[in-house]
Structure formats: C-alpha cells, structure tokens
Amino acid sequence: MVEKIWQILSGIEEFSGIGIETFFGVKPRSFEADSDRERTIQEKVNAVYHQLNFLGYYRDSKMKKDRRFRASFSDMTHAGVASFCHFFLCRDEDLVMKAAAAYEYLGVNTRVLHYKAYKKMQPTADTSAD
C-alpha cells in the first residue's frame, strides 16, 4: 500500500526530488540530528504510520481535539511496539490498516489480526405473520 501511495505522489512535481524512504520518514534527512544513525524498526513503523495518517489513509478523526490527538499518538506507539511481537491483535480498523501497511512496506513479520467483537443482530422490521 505504501508503494502504491508513493507511485501516485511521486508523479507530483513537488515530490520529485524526494525518495520514498525520506518521504515516509524511514531515512533521516541530512539536516536532522544524528542523520547518519540508522533508525530503529519502531521509529520506522511510527514514521510510516504517522505519514499514512497524515495523508488520509484510514485517518484518525477529530484530531483537533486533545483527547483524540493523544489517542492517535498512542495508537501509533502501539503499532511501533507491536513490531517486536509475533502478533498484533486489535479491534480498531484504522489502526490495523495503517499498521499492516507499515509492516508490509518495512518487512516486519508481525501478523496483524483484526478482532471484530460479535454483535448480536437486531431485526430491522417485524417479520411475524398476522
């Protein structure tokens, strides 16, 4: 997914001088502190996750609210920490989709499992015969 998004963006003139790794924050820019240091896998996952969210890929809603901003940051952190695990089990579809895209692009072997709670179906109309 990350590479598909980049195919679209790389055709835009403003992004022509930037590589995919730089755009998604996997590779530090020369002006950043410790730009010669390789980023950790957690830092890379967080960077890709953040950029996907910013671009609108399963974007977190209501980010202007302090509570929602903190929740989004927490989700990103969970995705990064889970990159050290065998499985990442989560009910939040937006989080699942961004984490899965970041893991796929970075070659992280964590399996993402989207847990959907069972919801009892309610009838939409009275189907009984008179």
Long-range contacts (C-beta under 8 A, 24 or more apart in sequence): 1-52, 1-57, 1-100, 1-101, 1-104, 1-105, 2-48, 2-52, 2-101, 2-102, 2-104, 2-105, 3-105, 5-52, 5-55, 5-57, 23-51, 24-48, 24-51, 24-105, 25-50, 25-51, 26-106, 41-83, 41-84, 41-106, 41-108, 42-80, 42-81, 42-83, 42-84, 43-80, 44-102, 44-106, 45-79, 45-80, 45-83, 45-99, 45-102, 45-103, 45-106, 45-108, 46-76, 46-77, 46-79, 46-80, 48-101, 48-102, 48-105, 48-106, 49-76, 49-79, 49-80, 49-98, 49-99, 49-102, 50-76, 52-98, 52-101, 52-102, 53-98, 57-97, 57-98, 57-101, 58-93, 58-94, 58-95, 58-97, 58-98, 59-94, 60-94, 82-110, 83-108, 83-110, 84-110, 85-110, 86-110, 86-111, 87-111, 87-112, 87-113, 88-112, 88-113, 89-113, 89-115, 90-114, 90-115, 91-115, 91-116, 91-117
